[in-house]
Amino acid sequence: MTDLVTRGQLDLLAQTVAAPAAELESLARLGADDIRALRERISALLYDAHADTFARVSKLAPLIPNALAAKVALKAVPPEVAGRAGGAIGIDHPDRAAGLLGALTTTYMADAAPFLDPRAIAVLAPRIPAAVLIPAANELLARRDYVTAASFLDHAPDELIADFERGIDDDAGLLHTAALGSSAERLAHVIRLLPPGRRDRILRAATSGDTATALAGLSVLARLDSAIGRELCDTLFGGPDVATGILFTAAHAAGAQVELLTCLAALDDSVLTSLAQHPALAERETVEKLAAAAGTDEHRTALLAIASYGGEDLRGWIAAALPEPADQLTEAAR
């Protein structure tokens, strides 16, 4: 079983090396942090291999007006080439590059964005006007290119995050993008910037019925710190039975029991009481897989709390399947 954050890093690595993610599955054993470090190292090597060529292009940038450069690019320069060269220009002449982007079409920017040097994105994202970046971001989400969108989200200043919230309506797309964020700390910061109503709306996209979006929601929730994570888990799992069932079904199908347990461990007792009666926990296989994945005291305590609120069958399944004797943790669940 591969955790969802590691799967996300494998997706990012797959785009970097232009290979199917399935071909990289053997690297899952490295874990999310090491895969991220590997991806960043490979990315730097790929772009640095052409550094001399891009440096010559960058030297020409101050000599050509933005309008002319954009016109030539749109007519004669493939987006992949523009993206790779644009990274060098963005690092050497960030303000000029930001102005040039404003003269390009939304489609062309979305075509070129996946080929930008990630180091350039860190420089450009705070400088690109929201009026330029938001249409391109909407196009990336429409294409489901969440990997590229996540690179910009990682480096967007707070003001741009607010503009994204107002200018992007694709809640599921934003949830997928957030799930690919580089760190839990950054993810929590971005979420805290969102108005509560919009934040909850984005989160509820996880219960739309799409398995991939449900897994993105679980991945986001499982990475958040205790304070905001507890609040959001209560919001999502305290909803209708059908919505919660979608999350259980997705976790069961994808082997994401650890992320599901992390969410359950954050729930208020009132939500756990209701959850104990949920139809998903009337299925022995689901309960046994959850119990088998309970690798921390917090996970086991959450399951024991659910057991204490549930029926005799549920209590028996959990007690029998927990990896440690249940009586050692019964007191903690009270």
C-alpha positions in Angstrom: 0.0 0.0 0.0 1.4 3.4 -1.0 0.3 6.5 0.9 -1.5 9.2 -1.0 1.3 11.8 -0.6 3.8 9.4 -2.0 1.5 8.7 -5.0 1.3 12.4 -5.6 5.0 12.8 -5.6 5.3 9.9 -8.1 2.8 11.8 -10.3 5.0 14.9 -10.1 8.1 12.9 -10.9 6.4 11.2 -13.8 5.7 14.6 -15.4 9.3 15.7 -14.8 10.7 12.7 -16.6 7.9 12.4 -19.2 7.1 8.8 -18.2 3.9 7.0 -17.1 3.5 7.0 -13.3 2.9 3.3 -13.3 6.5 2.7 -14.6 7.8 4.5 -11.4 5.9 2.5 -8.9 9.0 0.7 -7.7 10.2 4.1 -6.3 7.3 4.3 -3.9 9.5 2.5 -1.3 11.6 5.7 -1.1 8.7 7.7 0.5 7.3 11.1 -0.4 10.2 13.2 0.9 12.9 11.3 -0.9 10.9 11.1 -4.2 10.5 14.9 -4.0 14.2 15.4 -3.4 14.9 13.1 -6.4 12.5 15.0 -8.6 14.0 18.3 -7.7 17.5 17.0 -8.5 16.5 15.5 -11.8 14.6 18.7 -12.8 17.6 20.8 -12.0 19.9 18.6 -14.1 17.5 18.5 -17.0 17.3 22.3 -17.2 20.9 22.9 -16.4 22.0 20.7 -19.3 20.7 23.4 -21.7 21.7 26.3 -19.5 24.2 27.8 -22.1 21.6 27.8 -24.8 18.9 29.4 -22.6 21.4 31.9 -21.3 22.0 33.2 -24.9 18.3 33.5 -25.4 18.0 35.3 -22.1 20.5 37.9 -23.2 18.3 38.9 -26.1 15.3 39.5 -24.0 16.0 43.1 -23.1 16.5 44.0 -26.8 13.1 42.9 -28.1 9.8 44.6 -27.2 7.3 42.4 -25.4 4.7 42.8 -28.1 7.1 41.7 -30.8 8.5 38.9 -28.8 5.0 37.6 -28.0 4.0 37.8 -31.7 7.0 35.8 -32.8 6.5 33.3 -30.1 2.9 32.7 -31.0 3.6 32.2 -34.6 7.0 30.5 -34.6 8.0 29.1 -31.2 6.6 25.8 -30.0 5.2 26.1 -26.4 7.6 23.5 -25.1 10.6 25.6 -26.3 9.0 28.8 -25.0 8.4 27.2 -21.6 12.0 26.0 -21.3 13.5 29.2 -22.5 11.1 31.2 -20.5 12.5 29.8 -17.3 15.9 31.3 -18.0 14.3 34.7 -18.9 12.2 34.5 -15.8 15.2 34.0 -13.5 17.4 36.7 -15.3 14.7 39.2 -16.1 11.7 38.4 -13.9 9.8 41.7 -14.4 10.3 41.6 -18.1 9.1 38.0 -18.3 6.0 38.8 -16.3 5.2 41.5 -18.8 5.8 39.2 -21.7 3.3 36.7 -20.4 0.6 39.3 -20.4 1.0 39.5 -24.2 0.6 35.8 -24.8 -2.7 34.0 -25.2 -4.2 31.9 -22.4 -3.9 28.7 -24.4 -0.3 29.3 -25.3 0.6 30.0 -21.7 -1.1 26.8 -20.5 0.7 24.8 -23.2 4.1 26.3 -22.2 3.6 26.2 -18.4 4.4 22.5 -17.8 7.9 23.1 -19.3 8.9 26.0 -17.1 11.9 25.4 -14.8 10.3 25.1 -11.3 13.0 27.4 -10.0 11.7 30.1 -12.4 8.1 29.6 -11.1 9.3 30.6 -7.6 10.5 33.9 -9.1 7.7 34.6 -11.5 4.6 33.6 -9.5 4.7 36.7 -7.2 5.2 39.0 -10.2 2.6 37.8 -12.7 -0.6 39.9 -12.4 -3.7 37.9 -11.3 -5.5 39.1 -14.5 -2.9 37.2 -16.5 -2.4 34.1 -14.3 -6.0 33.3 -13.4 -7.2 32.6 -17.0 -4.2 30.3 -17.5 -4.9 28.6 -14.1 -8.5 28.0 -15.1 -7.2 26.5 -18.4 -4.8 24.2 -16.6 -7.5 22.9 -14.3 -9.9 22.4 -17.2 -7.1 20.2 -18.7 -6.7 18.5 -15.3 -3.1 19.5 -15.3 -3.0 19.6 -11.5 0.8 19.0 -11.4 1.6 22.3 -13.1 -1.1 24.2 -11.2 0.4 22.9 -7.9 3.8 24.4 -8.8 2.2 27.8 -9.0 0.2 27.4 -5.9 3.3 26.5 -3.9 4.8 29.9 -4.7 1.8 32.2 -4.9 1.8 35.1 -2.4 -1.2 35.5 -0.1 -2.7 38.2 -2.3 -2.6 35.9 -5.3 -4.2 33.1 -3.2 -7.1 35.4 -2.5 -7.4 36.2 -6.2 -7.4 32.5 -7.1 -10.2 31.9 -4.6 -12.3 34.6 -6.3 -11.3 33.8 -9.9 -11.4 30.0 -10.0 -14.7 28.1 -9.6 -13.4 24.6 -10.1 -13.6 23.3 -6.5 -12.6 19.7 -7.4 -9.6 21.1 -9.4 -8.5 23.2 -6.5 -8.7 20.2 -4.2 -6.6 18.1 -6.6 -4.1 20.9 -6.8 -3.9 21.3 -3.0 -3.3 17.5 -2.7 -0.1 17.9 -4.7 1.2 20.8 -2.6 4.9 20.5 -1.5 4.4 20.6 2.2 1.8 20.2 5.0 2.8 23.6 6.4 2.2 25.3 3.1 -1.1 23.5 2.6 -2.4 24.5 6.0 -1.3 28.1 5.4 -3.2 28.2 2.0 -6.3 26.7 3.6 -6.3 29.2 6.4 -6.3 32.0 3.8 -9.6 30.9 2.3 -13.0 32.2 3.5 -14.7 29.4 5.6 -17.6 29.0 3.2 -15.4 28.6 0.1 -13.0 26.3 2.0 -15.8 24.0 3.0 -17.2 24.1 -0.6 -13.8 23.0 -2.0 -13.6 20.3 0.6 -17.1 18.9 -0.1 -16.0 18.3 -3.7 -14.4 15.2 -2.2 -17.9 13.7 -1.8 -19.0 14.4 -5.4 -18.8 10.7 -6.3 -15.5 10.7 -8.1 -13.0 8.3 -6.5 -9.9 10.4 -7.4 -11.4 13.5 -6.0 -12.4 11.7 -2.8 -8.8 10.5 -2.4 -7.5 14.1 -3.0 -9.7 15.2 -0.2 -8.5 12.5 2.2 -4.9 13.3 1.3 -5.4 17.0 2.1 -7.2 16.3 5.4 -4.6 13.7 6.5 -1.8 16.2 6.1 -3.3 19.1 8.1 -2.2 20.0 11.6 -4.5 19.1 14.5 -6.4 22.4 14.9 -7.6 23.0 11.4 -7.6 19.3 10.5 -10.0 18.5 13.3 -12.4 21.3 12.2 -12.4 20.2 8.6 -12.7 16.5 9.3 -15.8 17.2 11.4 -17.2 19.2 8.6 -16.7 16.5 6.0 -17.5 13.4 8.0 -20.4 15.0 9.8 -22.3 15.4 6.5 -24.9 13.0 5.0 -24.4 9.3 5.1 -24.0 9.1 1.3 -21.2 11.6 1.3 -19.3 9.8 4.1 -19.9 6.5 2.3 -18.1 7.9 -0.8 -15.0 8.6 1.3 -15.1 5.1 2.8 -15.6 3.4 -0.5 -12.7 5.4 -2.2 -10.3 4.7 0.7 -11.2 1.0 0.7 -10.8 0.7 -3.1 -7.4 2.5 -3.2 -5.9 1.2 0.0 -6.0 4.6 1.7 -7.0 3.3 5.1 -4.2 5.2 6.9 -5.4 8.5 5.6 -9.0 7.6 6.5 -7.9 6.6 10.0 -6.0 9.9 10.4 -9.2 11.7 9.6 -11.2 9.5 12.0 -8.7 10.2 14.8 -9.4 13.9 14.4 -13.2 13.7 14.7 -15.3 15.0 17.6 -17.0 12.3 19.7 -20.4 13.5 18.5 -19.3 12.7 14.9 -17.8 9.4 15.9 -21.1 8.4 17.6 -23.0 9.0 14.4 -20.3 7.4 12.3 -20.5 4.1 14.3 -24.0 3.6 12.8 -22.8 4.3 9.3 -23.6 1.5 6.7 -20.0 1.4 5.6 -19.0 0.1 9.1 -21.6 -2.7 8.8 -19.3 -4.4 6.3 -16.8 -6.7 8.0 -14.1 -6.5 5.3 -14.0 -2.7 5.5 -13.7 -2.7 9.3 -11.0 -5.4 9.3 -8.9 -3.5 6.8 -9.2 -0.3 8.8 -8.2 -2.1 12.0 -5.3 -3.8 10.3 -4.0 -0.5 9.1 -4.2 1.2 12.6 -0.5 1.8 13.2 -0.7 4.5 15.9 -2.3 4.9 19.2 -4.4 7.7 17.8 -5.8 5.4 15.0 -6.5 2.6 17.5 -8.1 4.9 20.0 -10.4 6.3 17.3 -11.5 2.8 16.3 -12.1 1.8 19.9 -14.2 4.9 20.3 -16.3 4.0 17.3 -16.6 0.4 18.6 -17.9 1.7 21.9 -20.6 3.6 20.1 -21.5 0.7 17.7 -23.2 -2.6 17.9 -21.9 -6.0 19.1 -20.7 -7.0 15.6 -18.7 -3.9 15.1 -17.1 -4.2 18.5 -16.2 -7.8 17.9 -14.7 -7.1 14.4 -12.5 -4.2 15.7 -11.3 -6.0 18.8 -10.4 -9.1 16.8 -8.6 -7.3 14.0 -6.6 -4.6 15.9 -2.8 -5.3 15.6 -2.5 -4.8 19.4 -4.7 -6.2 22.1 -7.7 -4.0 22.4 -7.8 -4.1 26.2 -4.6 -2.0 26.3 -6.3 0.9 24.7 -9.9 0.6 25.9 -9.4 3.1 28.7 -8.0 5.7 26.2 -11.1 5.4 24.1 -13.4 6.3 27.0 
